[in-house]
Amino acid sequence: MKLGNWTLRLPRARWARIGLGVGLIIGGVLGFLPVLGFWMIPVGVLVLSQDIASVRRFRRKVELWWARRRRARREI
């Protein structure tokens, strides 16, 4: 998976990617704790979007919304 200039190597097994994504989201919910952070929620969604179609659609909608928002702010 590529995030900007970063490349993340994900497990090849589908069940491992789903477990990793769910674990990241659960850890992100506990972001108020010192080691964990809220950054884990969007990363978990990205990992889950590799295997789950509904999460992929949600991610794509958010990407389009974000792009339109950025474009609208540049035009102001």
C-alpha positions in Angstrom: 0.0 0.0 0.0 1.4 3.4 -0.9 0.6 6.5 1.2 2.2 9.5 -0.5 5.9 8.9 -0.3 5.6 6.0 2.2 5.1 2.4 1.2 3.5 0.0 3.7 4.0 -3.7 3.4 0.8 -5.6 4.3 0.5 -9.3 5.1 -0.4 -11.5 2.2 -3.1 -13.4 4.1 -6.6 -11.8 3.9 -7.4 -12.7 7.5 -4.2 -11.0 8.7 -5.0 -7.8 6.9 -8.5 -7.7 8.3 -7.2 -8.4 11.8 -4.5 -5.7 11.4 -7.1 -3.2 10.2 -9.6 -4.0 13.0 -6.7 -3.8 15.5 -5.7 -0.4 14.3 -9.2 1.0 14.5 -9.7 -0.4 18.0 -6.3 1.1 19.0 -7.3 4.4 17.5 -10.5 4.5 19.6 -8.2 4.3 22.6 -6.2 7.3 21.2 -6.3 9.2 24.5 -3.8 6.7 25.9 -0.1 7.7 25.7 1.2 5.1 23.2 -1.9 4.9 20.9 -3.2 7.7 18.7 -6.2 8.7 16.8 -4.1 8.5 13.6 -4.7 4.7 13.8 -8.3 5.0 12.8 -7.8 6.2 9.2 -4.9 3.8 8.7 -7.1 0.9 9.9 -9.8 2.0 7.4 -7.1 2.0 4.6 -6.0 -1.5 5.5 -9.6 -2.8 5.7 -10.4 -1.2 2.3 -8.0 -3.6 0.6 -10.4 -6.5 1.3 -13.9 -5.2 2.2 -15.9 -3.6 -0.6 -18.1 -1.5 1.6 -15.1 0.1 3.4 -13.5 0.6 0.0 -16.6 2.6 -1.2 -16.6 4.6 2.0 -12.9 5.4 1.6 -13.5 6.5 -2.0 -16.4 8.8 -1.0 -14.2 10.4 1.6 -11.4 10.8 -0.9 -13.7 12.5 -3.4 -15.2 14.8 -0.7 -11.8 15.8 0.5 -10.6 16.6 -3.0 -13.7 18.7 -3.7 -13.2 20.5 -0.4 -9.6 21.3 -1.2 -10.4 22.5 -4.7 -13.2 24.8 -3.3 -10.8 26.3 -0.7 -8.2 27.0 -3.4 -10.7 28.9 -5.5 -11.6 31.3 -2.6 
